[in-house]
Amino acid sequence: MTTTVPTQRSVLVFCASSSSCDPAYHAAAARLGDALARAGDILVYGGGALGSMGAMADAALAQGGSVVGVIPHFMRELEWAHPALTQLQLVEDMHERKREMLRLADAIVALPGGSGTFEELFEAITQKRLGLFTKPIIIFNQNGFYDALFSLLERSIEERFMNEKHLEIWHSVDDIAEVLPAIHAAPEWPADAIRFATV
């Protein structure tokens, strides 16, 4: 059984604001932004103008796509916010930012990134483990970026900190072109997942 896919999805993407990383990461983010716009999906993200965030938003906007950014007031005051989004939602702090992004999401995609990306991804994984979020989570493992994370999560299961069923919380793809098909193909996650949240 697969997840029911709405006509227009809001796809939440976690990615980096760093402009110093390999430009290949920015290029992949731009390809995803372009693909989301062409598919008629709404891009939801952290609202930044730099790095993979900016490249992805720019590509989606260039294709006439709808892009919603969610950013705290202090980041806007630092002029980190993208100036030309379809919608920019201002929130009080980082906690509210994550809550609002998850509320908007019909699916989540995690691209390579730093501590902020990891924090957002683990928040989503934990919410899904508890049945508080049931939508697809797709991790783009560009150039094996997330291999070490997958090993850590697998060890957590081997050491019985997590249930083997929790390996189904996320799905990994190695090609950016596989992201949208993976969202379509993602199996349903039970809303009562809390029954196996503990090992």
Stockholm file with secondary structure:
# STOCKHOLM 1.0

chainA/1-199         MTTTVPTQRSVLVFCASSSSCDPAYHAAAARLGDALARAGDILVYGGGALGSMGAMADAALAQGGSVVGVIPHFMRELEWAHPALTQLQLVEDMHERKREMLRLADAIVALPGGSGTFEELFEAITQKRLGLFTKPIIIFNQNGFYDALFSLLERSIEERFMNEKHLEIWHSVDDIAEVLPAIHAAPEWPADAIRFATV
#=GR chainA/1-199 SS CBCCCCSSCEEEEECCCCSSSCHHHHHHHHHHHHHHHHTTCEEEECCBCSHHHHHHHHHHHHTTCEEEEEEEHHHHHTTCBCTTCSEEEEESSHHHHHHHHHHHCSEEEECSCCHHHHHHHHHHHHHHHTTSCCSCEEEECGGGTTHHHHHHHHHHHHTTSSCGGGGGSCEEESSGGGHHHHHHHCBCCCTTGGGGSCC
#=GC SS_cons         CBCCCCSSCEEEEECCCCSSSCHHHHHHHHHHHHHHHHTTCEEEECCBCSHHHHHHHHHHHHTTCEEEEEEEHHHHHTTCBCTTCSEEEEESSHHHHHHHHHHHCSEEEECSCCHHHHHHHHHHHHHHHTTSCCSCEEEECGGGTTHHHHHHHHHHHHTTSSCGGGGGSCEEESSGGGHHHHHHHCBCCCTTGGGGSCC
//
